[in-house]
Amino acid sequence: MKSILVYIVLVAFLFFCKAKSKETIRLPKDIADTALKASTPYAFTFYDTSGSIIEPDKKLKDSWKAFAVALQSGKYDSIKKLSTECIGCEPCYNSDSPLRDSVELVTFKGGGLPFDYFFRNKFQELFYNKLITRMSDSLKVAAHYDVPGAGNYLMPCIVRSAQKKGPTIVEFFVTTTDKSEMFPEGGVTALAFVETPGGYKFCGYSTIP
């Protein structure tokens, strides 16, 4: 009799544990969304022109991931395929740069550095390891349509790559220096992309501040 009672208690206990294991733990939406985004490499928070968060289109997501992966490889052909024929590059004209004179000589009429020049002379300096690594960290990347200043990238050589007038510009903001007491403003690298028939292509580089 005693053994039967023990058996019944054991079965009841196992049934209770199984039932509990099927329960769903519901997290607050903001925490759940952050957790999901953190678990998805190359994802990013995307804002429309009103500042609302929206789902980016597949072409933009695929282009961002492909470019980030190409940077990791460092292969010229892969990166060039995903870039426009010229690059808008504000830091390239820094007055302290030893290449400033040559930069101005090769600049396209209407602005923009030829991609080949940019890759040979500026790529390793501007696309350093921390930036490339953080491009795959979804919690460090945000993107915006039609950002203020996007017109700075509508150079003739970039518009040619887009193959239409007034192309869509998207700017990705990668946090490279987190805010802290030492760096209260933090640091951000902005990478601009222009929509083309074959997907979005890298077309500009700047930094904030």
N, C-alpha and C positions, 0 to 999 in steps of 0.2 A: 504493500500500500504506500509506504513511504517512498519507494523508488518511482512509483507512478506519479506521485505528487511532484517530485523533483523534475521528472520528465516534462510534465505539463507546464511548470514554471519556466523551464529552459526554453520550450517551444514558444511560449508567450513573449519571453524576453527577445528571442531572435526575430520574431514577427515585428516587434516594436522597433528594433534597430533597423530592419529593412525598410519599414514605413518612413522612419526619420531620414534615411539616406535618400529617399525620393523627393524630399521637400526642396523647394527652390529658394535660395537665399536672394532676396531682392535688394540690390544696392540702389542708393539714390542715383537718379539719372546722370547728374554731372560727374559723379564718381565712376559710374559704369562706363560712360563715354570716354573719360580720361584713361581708364584701365584698358579699354578696347584699343584706343589710339596708340597707347604705349606699347601694346603687343604687336603692332603692325608696322614693320620697318618701311620707311619711305612714305608713310602717310603724312598728312599735314592738315592744319586747320585752314579752311578757305573762307574768305569773306567776300560778299558782294559789294556793290558800290554804296549800299546803305549801311554797311557795317554788320550785317547779319551773317551768321555762319550758315553756309550752304554746302551741298555735296558737289565737289568738283567733277567735271566731266572726265570720262575714261581716257580721252586723248591726252588731257593735261597730266593726269596721274601717271600714265604710261611714259610720257615724255620726261617727266621729272625723275622717275626711277631709272630710266635708261641713261640719262645724262649723269646721274650720281654714280651709277655702276661703271660707266665709261671713265669717269674721273679716277675711280679706284684702280682701273687698269692702267691709266696713264697713256693709253695708245692714241697716237695722233689721228689715225684714220677714224677711229670710233668717235672721238670727241669732235672732229671736224664735221662728220656726218650729221651731228646733232646740234651744230652751231650755224649761225648766219655767216655770210662771206666777210662781214666786218663786225667788230665788237665795240660798243660804246663803253669806255673805261675811264671814269673820272680819276681814279688813283694813278692811272698811267701818266697823267700830266702833272704829277706832283713836282713842284719846283726843285725839290731836293733830289729827284731821281737823276742818276748819271746818264740815263737814256733819254732825257727830256728832249734834247735837240733832235735826235733821230726819230723820236715819236712824232714830233711835229712835221718832220719831212715826209713820213710815210702815211700820214693821216689822209683819208679819202676826202675829196671835195665834199663839203656838207657834213663832215664829221665821221668818226669811226676808224678804228685801226684794222688793217687787214688781218684776217684770222691767223694766217701763217706767222706774221710778225708777233702778234699777241701770244701765240703758243710758244714760239722760240724764246721770246724775251721776257714774258711776264707770267707765264702759266705757273711755274714752280713757286714763284714769289707769292702770287695771289691765292692759289689753290693749295694751301698748306694742309698738313695732315688733320689738324683739329677741325677745320672747316669741312673737309671731305667726310670725316667721321660723323660729324653732327648732321650732315645732310640726310643721313639715314635714321636719325633720331626724331621720331614724330613729335616729341614734346618740345623740340627746339626749332620747329619750322612752321611758318605761317605764310599764306599767300593772299594776294589781293588782285582784283581786276581793276583796270583803269586808275591806277594810283596817281596822286598828284606828282607831276614831273615825268609821267610816262612819255609825254611828248618829246622828252630829251632823247628817247631811243628811236624816234621816227626819222632816222637819217635815210637818205636815198638808198644807200647800200643795204640797209636793213629792210626797207620797204620792198626792194627788189626780191629779196628772199621770201618775203611774205606773199608776193605776187598779187597784191591788191592794195588799194589806197585805204588809209585809215585802219590798219590791221589791229587786232586785239593784242594788247600787251598785258602780261601778267608778271608781277614781281614777287619773288620768293624772298622771305626774310629769315635768315638763319642766325640764331643767337650763338655767337662765338665766345662771348664773355658774359657770364651770368652776373646779374646785379648783386652788389655786395657793398659793405662799408667802404672798401677800397675803390670799387668801381660802381658808384651809385647809379650811373646811367647804363651800365652794361655795354655790350658791343654787338653790333649786328652787321652781317654782310648781306647785301641785297643783290640777287641774281635775277636779271630780267629775261623773259622769254617772249617771243613773238609767235603768233599762230600762223602756220603755213599749211599748204595742202597736205603735207606729209607729217603733220604733227607740230607741236610747239618746239621752237629751237632757241637755244641760248643766244642772247644778243647783247647783254650788258652786265656790267659789274660796278658796284659802288659800295661804300661802307657808311655806317651810322654809329657813332658820330664820326 
